Amino acid sequence: MTDLVNAIALGLLALLPLTNPPTTVALFLALSKGLSQKEKNRQAFLTSFYIFLIMALTYYIGELVMDVFNISIPGLRMAGGGILIIMGLKMLFPQPVQPSASNSKEEEASFAFIPLAMPSTAGPGTIAMIISSAATIKHSTLFPAWVLMTAPPLIFLFTALIIWACLRGSGVIMKVTGKSGIDAISRLMGFLLVCMGAQFAINGSVEIIQTIINNNLQLFHSQ
């Protein structure tokens, strides 16, 4: 049992900095302004559920799916960066709310999967780390086999629960900041999302260029 606890603790220490709960909470506050508490709670639950689902599917079939569709980690980073840039621009320059649309806002709220769960929380960095960890764990002798089988889903579950608890507690932050504070957070997070998206795209481009250079060097040395 001690081995299981240690494995879960190591997994959480690796995942939580990548998921970055404070950033997720700030983004949740920005996206959920104007929603009822019931809808906020629903979005918080859906976000944590999607995070668990993404992590679990990535761990068990992520490498296979990426191989089947010939998707690379740099490609994943560039796609995630594009999504973040689009969402960030919408938050940075919000469209005026039409009176006819105000009543349907809660029905149209669908930010739990994009951008909260992906790519903000379970983004390219998290996916890349999980896929590489899944390949490494298969040959690991650090923990017993039963721990290696049991720990991953528990790590993903605890990570999702921590995110859910943080999002549920965002109401306290909202009461303190008020409407003007939430609007400021929204625009700030929009700017940060654009920056994050640009950085994701840059990192993906650099990795692609580096791969091309390495392949050409290997081809040159082989001749």
Summary of the structure (lengths in Angstrom):
residues: 223
radius of gyration: 19.8
end to end distance: 54.6
largest distance: 68.9
contacts: 697
relative contact order: 0.21
helix: 86%
strand: 0%
